[in-house]
Amino acid sequence: MRKLKASILGLAIASVSLMAQDQIAVKYANTITEEDMKAKLSILASDEFGGRETGTEGQKKASKFLEDFYAKVGLAGPVEGTYRQKFSMYQSDWSDVYIKAKSGKKMNGKDFIFLGSADMDKEMKLETAYVGDASDLSNMDLNGKGVMTTARGREALGNLNEAGAAAIFVVSGNDEQFMQTLPRQARFRLKSRLRFTKELSGNASMIFNITKAMAAELMNTSADKLSTDTKARTIRFMVKQKLVEVKTENMMAYLEGTDLKDELLVISSHYDHIGQNEDGTVINNGADDDGSGTTGVMEIAEAFAQAAAEGHRPRRSVLFLNVTGEEKGLLGSAYYADNPVFPIENTVNNLNIDMIGRVDPEHEESGNRDYVYVIGSEKLSSHLKIISEYANITYTGLDLDYRFDDPNDRNRFYYRSDHYNFAKSGIPIIFYFNGTHPDYHRPTDTVDKITFDVMAKRAQLVFHTAWILVNRDERTPVDRTDDMDYGSR
């Protein structure tokens, strides 16, 4: 009887302790409010920040905004006492590439589009032959020569490279359409993707996309005779790379835990966006992508900081991580994964928030606004999805939509945000997402379209899930094999 009474007493004490923890969690989750989120996001996604493109003044203003906030709420800077993990990336600028024609020098981005990675010390003269659709190369000696072709596609151009062509001039099928799309092509092609090394990888190929009119001028013929005038011509051009160093930084704040402080939970977002056009007349403010996620991380960080200040420090440590370079290929999170401030093997989970401020068209139409897409929660751990669902059932009552976990889903969202680099390191993750909408990556992704009531509920779900993860006895086990193909995005 005495043992039975002791057992009942133990259960009662555990129940009271659990109820107390519930009350504590609810208290600090309730500090995440619509009003606070709107105040923060209205600054972060304002015109003053210029679209927050990686390496720009706008991104620097955003990083200062985060730095000041984390200092204000009393969180530590974990990088030698600072909140900044600084690093450089590199980019090739091809704006000086030109082709000489009778009517004058033709410039990359204004008259044609260059694709490739060559870098010359001086102008090149290249004997160039017209090869049409390049369907029959058997009797042609193209080694070290230029070719002008109407062929398109990776296979056809690959065949020309294999035949030894030193440069390929791809002729447009519709000059008017080509010139209409040229400004957009120039925006994406004049500079290479950002990379961590100064050197470009891959072969030094040269492909020039040109109009039919330009092709005719270069071959000293008329547009209607281009396909029949097979005489080779000498074309002069210059391909010179300008190497640009882009300095940037991941932003982070740290809250040390108690008895399990060597283990770490990472709560992340990306704070950059796609910036603005060259003259600054069009700004992509990125209120949802990913101002909403970054605001969510800030609110969650503030809730944890307040809890710790009032005697409720978490058992595990928490890193609040706002990465740069997401829009350039998940580069900031890749840099952190390769250069972690805290050991990757001690990182128990990553909760990544990328776009939680809107309601997508499907849910607008159905009237079900209280939802969130939850991606990847059971890829690596059988426990994490259960914990997430418990947090939601107990506290927030959102509709958790798992459709994007389907390996056949064409969107492949599991690859497309910063949790991906943690998952590659074997860390169980959850990616929180509201779905795409017509304002995605457009100037119309603005603060006035954010649904702050739903955004706050989603952030509260992340907080409650994080609170459980940092305070439970055991870390979530890695007991499943992720069969996703990490070689592509």
N, C-alpha and C positions, 0 to 999 in steps of 0.2 A: 504493500500500500504506500509506504514511504517513497519507493522508487517511482510509482505511478504519479504521486503528487509532485515529485520533483520534475518529472517529464512534462506534466501539464503546465507547471510553473515556467519551465524553460520555453515551451511553445508560446505561452502568454507573453513572456518577456520579448521573444523574437518577433511576435506579432506587433507589440507596442513599438519596438524598434523600427520595424518595417513601415508602420504607419507614420512614425516620426520622420523617417527618410522621405516618404511620399509627400508629407507636408512641406518639408524643406525644399524638395525638388519643385513642387508647385509654386512655392513662394518666389523662387528665383526665375523660374520660367515665365512668371507673370510680369517680370521686369522687361520682357521683350514685347514691346507694344507697337502698334501701328504708328503712333505719333513719333516715337523715337526713331523708327525706321525711316519714316518720311523725312525727318530732319537731316539724318545722315546722308540718305540717298540724294536729296535735293542739292547737296554740296558736291558729292562725288560724281554725279552725272550732270553737272552744270556745264555751260559753255566755257566757263573759266578753265576747266580741265581739258578742253580741246579734244575730247575723244580718247584720251589716255593711251595713245599708241606707244608701243614699246620703244623706249629710248628717247622719247620726245619730252619737251618741257611739261606737257600735260601729264605724262606719266610721273614725272618727278614731283609735280604738285600733289598728285594722288598719294605718292609714297610719303610725302611730308604730312599729309592729312592723317594717314594711318599711324605714322610715328608719333605724332602729337596725341592722338587718341589713346594709343596703348600706354603712353607715359602717364596720361591724365588718370586712367583707371587703375594705375598701379601695377601693371604687369611688367615683367622683366624683359630686357633685351638680351637674347641668348647668344648673340654673335659678338664676343669680346665686349659685352656691355652695351651693344647697340641692337637696334631692331632690323638692321639691314644686312642681307647676304648679297654682297656686291659681286658682279662678274661681268665679263665682256663677251659680246658675240660679234660676228663679222658678217659683212654683206658685200657682194660684188655689185658695183654700179656700172651699167653698160651705156650710159647716156652719151659717151663720146664715140661710140661705134658709128662708122659712116661708110657709104659706098659712093664712089665717084662716077658721075654720069656727065653727058655732054652739057646738060642744062644746069649743072652745078652739083655740089656735094649733097647727098641725101643722108638724112640723120635718123638714127634709130629712135623710134617712138613718135616721130613726126611723119616719116615717109614709108617706113617699113618696121618690121619687128624682128629682132635678133634673138635666137635661142642658141645657147651653147655655153662653153666655158673656156674658150681659147683666150690667150693673152699675148699680144705681139709687141715687139719692140719698134717695129717700123711697118709702114704700109706694104701690103702684099699685092703682087700682080699674079693673076691666076687665069690660065687658059680655061675657058668655060664652054661646054657643049650643051645644046638643047637635047634632052632625051625623052620628051613627051611624058607619057605615063609610066615610063621605066619598066614596062612589062617584059621587055626582051633586052637584056644587057650582054648577051652571049658574045656578040662581035664587037663590043666596045672596050677600048682601053681607057678606063677612068682613073687609073692610079695617079694620085697627086694632082688631079684636075678638079675644076669646078663643074657642077652639073646644074642645069636649069630644068625643072620638072613640074608637071601638073599632079604628080603622085602625092598622096597623103597617107597618113597612117604609119604606125610604128614599124610594121613589117616592111613596107615599101621603102621607107627611108633607111631602115636597117640594112636592106639589100644594097642600097647605094653606098652606105658606109663600108660594107664588107667588100664592095667592088673597088674600094680605095679612094672614093671621092673625098677631096680635101675640104670642099665647101658645097653646100646644097642651097640652091635658090628655088624656093617653092612658090609657084605662080598662082595667084588668086584666080578663082573661077568667077568672081563677081567683084569688080573694083569698087563699085559704089558701096556695097555692103562692107567690104574690107575697110574702107576709109571711115565708115560710120562706127565700126567697132574698134578702130585703132586707138582712140584715147583710153578706152577701158583696158585694152590689151597692154598698152604702155604702162598703165598704173601697176600692173602685176608683173610685167616682164622686164622693165628697165632695171630693176634691182632683183638680185637673187634672194632666195630664202635665207633667213638668218641661220648661222651655223656657229659652232663653238671653235672651229679651227680656222686659221687664216687661209689655208689652202683649200681649193675646191677639189672635191672628189670626182671620180669619173673621168672619161676621156675628154680631150679638148675638141669636141665637135663644134661645127659651125653650120647653123641653119638660118637662112634669111627668108622670112615671109614677105613677099613683095607683090605689088599690083602687076597686072598684065601690061599696063602702059609702061611701067618702069622696066619690066622685063624686055619689052620691045626696044626701048631706048638703049638699054645695056647691050643688047645683041645687034644694034644698028639695023633694025628692021621695023616693020609696022606690026601692029597687034594682030591683024588678020593674016599676016604672013609668018608669024612667029613659029608655027608648027611645021612649016615647009622649008624655011630657011635654016638649013642645018649647019651652016658654017660656024666654026668655033670662034669665039671672041675673047679678048683679054679684058678682064674686069679688075679694077683696082678698089681695094677696100682696106679698112683699118679696124681691128678689133682690139681695144685696149680696156683692160679692167681697172676701175678705180676701187680700191679696197677701203671700205668704211667700217670703222670700229663703233659699235653700239654699246654704250655702257648702261647697265640697268641693275636692278636689285630685286630679289625676293624680300618681302616684308614679313616679319614674324614677331610674336610675343609669346612669353613662356610663363606658365604657372606651375610651380613645383608641387608635387604631391607629397604624401606623408609616408606611410609604411611601404607602399609600392612605387615610390617615386622614380625608380630606375626604369620603369615601364612607361611608355608614352602613347597618348592618343593624339593624332593630328586631325585638326578640323581646318579645311582648306577652301579656298576660292581663288579665282584669278581676278586681279584688279585692273588689268589692261583691257583695251578694246582696239578698234580698227582705225581710230583717229579721224582725220578730216581730209578734204581735198587740198590741192597744193596752195590755193589762194585763201584758204580758211573760210570760204563762204558757206560750205556745207560741213557740219560737224555731226559725227556719229557718236552720240552721247552714251550709248550702251547702258541705259538705265536697268534693263532686265539682264543683259549680257555684258558683264556679269556684275554690274553695280548692285543688283539685288542679292547675289550670293555673298559679295564682300560685305555689304551691310549686315547680312545675316550673321556672318562670322564675327563682326564687330559687336553686335548685340549679344551673341552667345558668350563672347569673351568678357563683356562687361558683366553679364550675369554671374559667370564663374568667379570673376575678380571680386564682386560684391560678396558672394557666398564665402570666399576665402577670408576676406576682411572681417566678416562677422562670425568667424570660427568654424566654417564648414568647408575646409580645404579638401579637395578630392584626394583619394588614396593614390591614384596614378597621376603622373604629370600630364599636362595638356600643352600642345603647341598649336597656336593659332597662326596659320600660314596663308599669306596672300601672295600668290606667285605672279610673276611677269612672264611675257612671251607665250602665253597660251594660244593667242590668236596666230602666232607664227609657227605653231607646231608643237605645243605642249613643252616648250623649251625650259621654262622656269622650273616646272616640277621635275623635268628630266635632270636639270642641274642639281636640284636638291637631292634627288634619289642617288645621284652619283657622288654628291658631296654633302652628306647629311650632317646637320649640326648635332644630332643625337643618333646613336647607333641604329641602323635600320633594323637589326635583329631585336632591338628593344621596343620597336614601334608596333603596337598591338593592333591598331586599326587606323584607317583613314575615312573620315566622313567628309565628302566633297560636295560643295554647294555651287551649282552653276545654272543660274536662271530659275528663280523661285518666285518672281514677282508678277507673273501674268497668268491668265487663264487661256488655254489654247482654244482654237475655233471649235473643236469637237465638244469640249466641255462647256463652252459658252452656249452652244446649240442645245445641249442636253439639260442645261441649268444646274449641273453638278460642279460647283466651283470648289468645293472642299476636297481636293484630291492632290496627289503628288505622284509623279513617276519615281519609282524606287528601282535603281538599276544596280545589279551586281552583288546584291546582299547575300546570295548563297553560292557564289562562284567558288569561294575558297574555304568557307566555314559553314558548317551546318547549324551553328549556333547564332550567327549574326542576324539572319532574317527573323528568327524567333524572338530575339531581344528587341529588334526593331518593331515587330508586330505587337509585342507586349507593351512597349512604350506608347505606341499609337492607340491601342485599345484602352489603356489605362488613363491616358492623359489628353490626347488630341482628337481622336475620332475622325481622322482623314480617310479618304478612300485611297489605299495604296495600290497603285497600278504597276504591274510587273511586265507589261507587254514587251518592253524593250530588252528583256532578258532572253527573248526568243533568239536562238543562234541564227535563225533564218531571217531575222529582221533586217531589212535593207538599209535602215538608217545607221546601224552599227555605232550607236551612241556609246557603247561600252568602251570604244576606242577613243572617244572624241573629247574627253576632258581630263583634268589633271590626276584623278584617281588612278588612271591607267598606269602611270609610272610607279605608283605604290603597289598596284596589283602585280605588275611585272616582278616586283621584289618579293612577292609572296605574302603581302599584307592584305588581310581581308578588308574590303571597302564597301561603302555605300555611296552611290551618286544620286543626289536629289535634283529633280529637274521638272519644270512645268510644261515642257514640250515647246515646239517651235510655233511661230505666228508670223503674220505678214510683215511685221516690223523687224524681224530678225536680220541683223547686220545692215540696217537701214537708218537714215537720219531720224526716222519716226519712232525709234525705240527710246521714248522719253518718259520722264517721271510722271507726267499726268496720266499715263496709261497703266500705271502700276496698281494692282489690287492689294493694297497694304493689309487689309484684314486677313486675306488668305496667306499672304507672304509671312505675316507674323505667326500664324498657326504652323506653317511649314518650318520656320526657324525654331519654334517651340518644340516640335517633334525632334529636330536634330539635337536640341539641348537635352531633352529627356533621354534620348538614346545615348548621348555622350555621358550623361550623369550616371546611367546604369553601367556603361562600359568601364568608366574610371573607378567605380566604387565596388564592383563585384569581386569575389575572391579570386576567381580564375580568369585569365585572359582567354579570349575566344580562340579555340584551337584552329589550326590550319589542317583540316581533315578532308578536304576535297581537292581534286585536281582540276584546274581551269584549262579547258580544252580550246580556248580562243587562240587564234593565230596572231601572235604578237609581231609578226614580220611585216604586217601591212596595216594601213589606217584607212 
